[in-house]
Amino acid sequence: MNIDIGQTTSGNMISLPLKLANRHGLIAGATGTGQTVTMQAMNEQFSRAGVPVFAADIKGDLSGIAAEGQPGAIADRYAEMAGTFNPDACPVQFWDIYGNQGAPIRTSVQEMGTQLLATMLQLNQT
C-alpha cells in the first residue's frame, strides 16, 4: 500500500510505500509552496490506513483533518489528479497546555521551547 503525496508537473504520481513510512523525513519549502497541504494529505492517508499519527501543530494548520471536508472546487481538482473526492473526518485528539479545549499537557516552561512559549503568550517579533 502506498501513501500518495502529490503529482509532478509531468503528471507522474509521487507516493511513499507505507512500509517505509517509519523513516525520518523532512518537508521543506518557501512559504506558500504546499508543505502544510502535503502534511495534511499524508496524515489523512496514514489515518485511513490505520496508522496513528502524532503531529506537533503549533499554529493549528493541520487541525482541519478533524472535520469532514466539503466538496467544491477541490472535488474537480482531485478528480484531475487522483479520482473521486470522498470527504471524511479523521480521528483527532487535541492536546492543550491550558487543559481547556483538549487533553491537558503537563510540562515545564524550559521544556516548551521558545516558539511554543511565544505562541502561548501571543508575542510578536519585537
C-alpha positions in Angstrom: 0.0 0.0 0.0 1.2 3.5 -0.9 0.6 7.0 0.5 0.1 9.4 -2.4 2.0 12.6 -1.8 1.4 14.6 -4.9 1.9 14.8 -8.6 4.8 16.1 -10.7 4.2 18.8 -13.4 4.5 16.0 -16.0 1.6 14.1 -14.3 3.6 11.3 -12.5 2.2 10.4 -9.1 4.7 10.7 -6.2 4.0 8.1 -3.5 5.5 6.6 -0.4 5.3 2.9 0.3 3.5 2.6 3.7 6.1 0.1 4.9 8.8 2.8 4.6 6.8 5.5 6.4 8.5 4.9 9.7 11.7 6.6 8.5 12.7 10.2 9.3 11.5 12.8 6.8 11.6 16.4 6.0 9.2 18.6 4.1 10.7 22.0 3.4 10.0 24.9 1.1 9.2 28.5 0.9 6.0 29.9 2.3 3.0 29.0 0.2 4.6 26.1 -1.7 2.5 23.4 -0.1 4.2 21.9 2.9 1.1 22.1 5.1 -1.2 20.7 2.4 1.3 17.8 1.9 1.4 17.0 5.6 -2.4 17.2 5.9 -2.8 14.8 2.9 -0.2 12.4 4.3 -1.7 12.4 7.8 -5.2 11.8 6.4 -3.9 8.8 4.4 -2.0 7.4 7.3 -5.2 7.6 9.4 -7.2 5.9 6.7 -4.6 3.1 6.7 -4.9 2.7 10.5 -1.5 4.2 11.3 -1.6 6.5 14.3 -0.1 10.0 13.7 1.4 12.4 16.1 1.7 15.9 14.7 3.0 18.9 16.7 1.0 21.6 15.1 1.8 24.8 16.9 -0.2 27.1 14.6 -3.2 24.7 14.2 -2.8 24.4 10.4 -3.4 20.6 10.4 -6.5 20.6 12.7 -8.8 20.7 9.7 -8.4 16.9 9.2 -10.8 16.5 12.3 -13.7 17.8 10.2 -15.3 16.3 7.2 -14.2 18.1 4.0 -16.7 19.9 1.8 -16.8 19.1 -1.9 -16.5 22.1 -4.1 -13.6 23.2 -6.3 -11.4 20.7 -4.5 -13.5 17.9 -5.9 -12.8 18.9 -9.5 -9.1 19.3 -8.8 -9.0 16.0 -7.0 -10.7 14.3 -10.0 -8.0 15.6 -12.3 -5.2 14.3 -10.0 -6.4 11.2 -8.2 -10.0 10.2 -8.8 -13.1 10.8 -6.7 -13.1 13.1 -3.7 -14.7 11.4 -0.7 -14.9 13.8 2.2 -14.5 12.3 5.7 -13.1 13.1 9.1 -10.0 11.6 10.8 -9.9 10.8 14.5 -8.1 13.5 16.3 -7.1 14.1 19.9 -6.1 17.7 20.6 -3.6 18.4 23.4 -4.0 21.7 25.2 -1.4 23.2 27.5 -4.1 25.1 29.4 -6.4 22.0 29.6 -9.4 24.0 28.4 -10.1 22.6 24.9 -8.2 19.4 24.8 -6.3 16.8 26.8 -4.1 18.6 29.3 -0.3 18.5 28.9 2.0 18.7 31.9 5.3 20.2 31.1 7.8 22.9 32.4 8.5 26.2 30.8 12.0 25.1 30.0 10.8 22.1 28.0 8.2 24.0 26.0 10.7 25.8 23.7 10.7 29.4 22.6 8.3 29.0 19.7 5.6 27.4 21.7 6.0 29.8 24.6 5.9 32.8 22.2 2.7 31.4 20.7 1.0 30.9 24.1 1.9 34.5 25.1 0.9 35.9 21.7 4.3 37.6 21.3 5.3 39.4 18.2 8.8 39.8 16.5 9.6 42.8 18.7 
